[in-house]
Amino acid sequence: MSCAMIVNYLVAHWVELAGFLTTWVGIWLTTRRLLVCWPVVLAADIFYLVVFYQARLYSDALLQVAFVLFTLYGWWNWWQGVREEGEVRIVPLSLKGWVAGLAAGAAGAVMLGWVMMRLGAALPRLDAALTSYSLVASWWQARKHTANWWLWIIVDGVYIGEYAYKDLVLTAVLSAGLVALAVLGLRDWRRAEAGVQQS
């Protein structure tokens, strides 16, 4: 691959590249429980809104709109915790919370899949299911539940195949990286959670 081809690719896919970079940095900062993660994630949400709309992955584009709202809420919720406690503390998720979240994800997948089929979206059922469970994971993340990382590992793992199929190569690579970051986040948040329980 020549240098000119690489430059042409980067110019043609600059929005996806910007989304890739801001998502990676934002999620890494989230694994570290640093408040600065939220403005970086907000930028990533906006970049990927454009990418997914252009790829006709309408569920994912709609997801980015929801992500903007969750990001703003998460930013506020974490900021409140830092202001009151001096750090972002992990909050355990009850069995009832697990069941409610997974049931909401399933219901959302069915309803959104039905809408997306009528809109002629690409991969309507799969994309709707991934979108719905991403919303659950985002809610759990904004609420500081370690369980968010378990769900992100599964969702991002499936996203790898979807994005590769849609020829969103950078985003497929990003999803693979996000699985690794989710594993890191899970490890670090579980350690923080164990520290809270011991104190």
C-alpha positions, 0 to 999 in steps of 0.5 A: 500500500503506497503512501498516497493510498494511505493518505487518501484513505485517511482523508476519506475516513477522517470522521471515522478515524476521529471517532476511533481515537476519541472513543479509544481515549475516552474508554481508557479514561473511563476504565481509570475512573477519571472524570475527564473521560466524559467530554472525550466520550461526548466528542466520540459520540458525535463523530460516530453519529455521522459515521453510522448515519452515512453507513445506513446503520440507523440503529447505531446512529440513533444509539449515538443520540442516546449516548450523548444523553447518557454521556451528559448524565454520566458526566453529571453523576460522576461529577456529583460523586467526585464533589461529594466523596473525592473520587468516583466510587463503584456502586454494586448492581443487584440481581433485580438490576441485572434482570431488569437491565437484560429484560429491557435490552431484549424488549428494546431489541424487538421493538427497535428491530421492528422499526428498523426493518420498516426503515430499510436499515442495514442489518436491522435485527442485529443492529437493533439488538446491539443498540439496545444492549449498548444502551443498557451497558451505558446506563450501568456505566453512568450509574457506576456499576461494574456490570457494564464491563461484562455487557460491553465485552459481549456487545463489542465482541459482536460489533467486530463482526458487524462492522467488518461486514459493513466494511467499517474496518477502523471501527471493527478494529476499534471494537476489538480494542474496546473488548480489551479495554472492557476487560481492563475496566472490569479488572480495575473496577472489580479491584476498586469495588473490593477495596470499598467492600473491605473498608 
